[in-house]
Amino acid sequence: VTFGFDPHADINASDMRYFFDGNGMASAGLSFKLNYNQASIPFRLASALGKHQIYSALAAAAVGLHFEMNLVEISEALEKMEFPKQRMRLWRGSKDSWVIDDTYNASPLSTQAALETLYEFGNKVVGQKGKGRKIAVLGDMRELGMFTEKAHRLIGNLAGEKTEYLFTVGPAAKFIADSAFNQLPKENIRTFDSSDEAGEWLKDFIQEGDIVLVKGSRAMEMEKIVEVLT
């Protein structure tokens, strides 16, 4: 049984978008259509933002269909599922903000995907609320060897395009900040030596409607920032 975003897959997803519930946006996440045997059912994954999480849902749907569950049952069950912490998990933050917790680990590709999500989700939220800022808090990406500086500078260039404010944690992440100076005003960039220092500063900086991505390698303990902001 094949699954994915390819329309030729036995079970495929289309029309991926973000959803928000209620005027206060009490919950949010990803929505998409699941297509199977000429049937199409809307699916919603609450508190999930990563496209890869849709692949997980499609795999689960394939197993459910094998055991003769119908698509409505599968959709209702998956909507109640809680995704793991620290993996593109969406939380309500202090001062009516949003925090994207992707602190489990970081590589150049996963950080690129997270920044793209921050940009797309942030534009949706700001468009609906009429307020808020797209903020990235990025820690060192470890174990890159000779590619450390180059990889961090590439992420810095992307962060400069996708965010409004950039805060970095750790010595290697300073290359991210340095490269982002090409696109962002200097006053919108700040570097920190530790996650504790960054968290203490950010809790006063955050404003209503802000969307904050927090990401870094495990050794950077970026989850401490999420704990402060939520």
N, C-alpha and C positions, 0 to 999 in steps of 0.2 A: 504494500500500500504506500503510495507516494503522497507527500504533503509539502507545502511551501507556498510561495507567492506566484509561482509559475502557473498560469491558467490551465496548463495541461496536466498538472498534478491531480491525482484522484481527489484529494481534499486540499483546497487552496483558499487563500485569503486575498481579499481585495478591499479597496476603499478604506484604508487605514487612516484614522484621524484621532484627535484628542476630544474628550468630552468633559463637560463640567455640569454638576448637578446643583440646582437652586441658585438663588440670587447671591447667597453667601459662598457659593462654590464649596459646599461642604465636602464633596468628594470629586475626584477627577481621575482620569486614566486614559487608556487606549480603547478605541472601539474599531471594529472591522466587520466585514461580512465574511462568513464562512460558506463556501460553495461546494456542494457535494451532490452528485447525481441529479443535476438540474434543479436542485433546491438551494435556496440562499437564505441564511439565518443571521441576524445581527448578533454579534458577540461583544461583550464589554469586559475588560480586565481592569478592575479598580486598583488604584495606587500603583499601576505599572506604566512605565514609559518606554522601555527598551523594545525595539523591533524584534530582538531575539526572543523576547518573552512570548511573542505571537507564535513563533516556531514551536515553543514548548506547548502552547495551547493546542496547536494543530496536531502535534504528536498525541496529546491526551485525547483529543477528539477521535483520532484514528483508532485508538484502543477502545474507546467507548462504543464506537460504531461496530467494531468487531464483536463486542459482547452484546450487540443488539439494543443498545440505548438509542433513543432518537435524538435528533439535533437540538430540540427544545430542552430536553433533560440535560444534555451536555452543556448547553449555553447557560442554563440556570446554575448548574454546579460550578462552572468555572468563574462565574461572576462573583461567587462567594469566596474564591480562593485567595489566600494571602501569600504574596510573593516573599521570598527571603529578604531579610534586611541586607543593606549594603550593596544591593545589585539593582541599580536604577529604580530604587524604591522611592515613591513620592510621599512626603510627609507634610502636614500643616506645620508651619513654623510660627515663631513668636511674631507679634504685631501683624497678624493676618498675612503672613508671607507663605511661600512654598519652598520646600527644601527637597532637592533631588539627591538622594543618598546613593552614591556609587563608590563607596569607600572600601569595598572588599579588596580591590587591587587596581592597577593601572598599567596599561601599555599604550604605545602610540595609537594603535588602531582603535582600542576601546575608548581612549580619551577623545579622539576625533569624533567618534559616534556620539559620545556623551555631549560634546559641545554642539553638534548639529541638533540634538534633541533639545538642549537648553534654548537654542535659537528658535526652533519651530514652536515648542511648547510656550516659551516666553512670549512670542509674538501673539499667540492665541489668547493667553491670559491678559496681557496688556491691552489687546484689542477689545476684550470683553469688559475688563474692569476700568479701563481708561487711566490706569496708574500702575506703577511698578517698574523695576529695573532688572535687566538680565545680568546676573553676577556669577562669575566662575571663581571658585576657590580650589586651586590645583596644587597638589604636592608633588614631590619628586617621583619620577618613574624610575624605579630601580632596575638593576641587572641588565643594563643596555650596553655595558662595556664601552668600546670605542665609539659607539653611536650616540652616547649620552648627550653631548652638546647639540649635535645636529637634530636629534629627535625632539629635544625640548624646544629648540628654536622653531622647528616646523609647527609644533603645537602652539607656540607663542604667536606665530603669524595667523593661525586659524582663530585663536582666542581673540585676537585683535579685531577680527571680522565679525565674530559671532556674539560678542559680549559688549556690555557697556562699562562694566567694572571688572577688574581682574586682580585677584589676590593670590599670592603664591607662598608655599611653605617649603623650606629646605634649600640647600645650596644649589642643587641642579635645577630646581624650578626657577631660579633667578634668571636662567637663560630664557625661560618662557616670558618672564616679565620684560626682559631686555628687548626681545624681538617684537613684543606687542606695542612697544613705544612707537613703532612706525604707523600704527593705526589709531591707538587710543591716546587721549590726553594724559600727560604724566601724572596729573592729580587723580586720575582714575585707576592708577596702578599702585599696588603696595606689596612689599615683600616681608615675610616673617620667617624667623628661624625655627619656630615650633608650632604645632597645632594648638597648644595651650595659649600661646601668645595671640595667634590668629583668632581663636574663638572668643577670647576676652574682648578684643577690639571690635569684632564683627557684631557682637550682641547689641552694641550701641549704634552701630552703623545701619543695621537693617531697618527698612521702612515698610509701611503697609503696601501690599501688592508685589513685593520683590520676589523674584524667582532665583534661587541660589543653587547652583550645582557644586557639590563637594566631592572631589575625587583625588586619589593618590595611591601610591603603593602601600601595602600593609604596614611596612616599617614606619610610615609617616604618622600613623595613628590619627588619620583624618576623621575617624568616627567621633572623636572628642568634639570636633567642631559641630557635627550634626547634633550631638547631645545638647550643646549649649544653645543652638539655634531653635531646637524644638522643645 
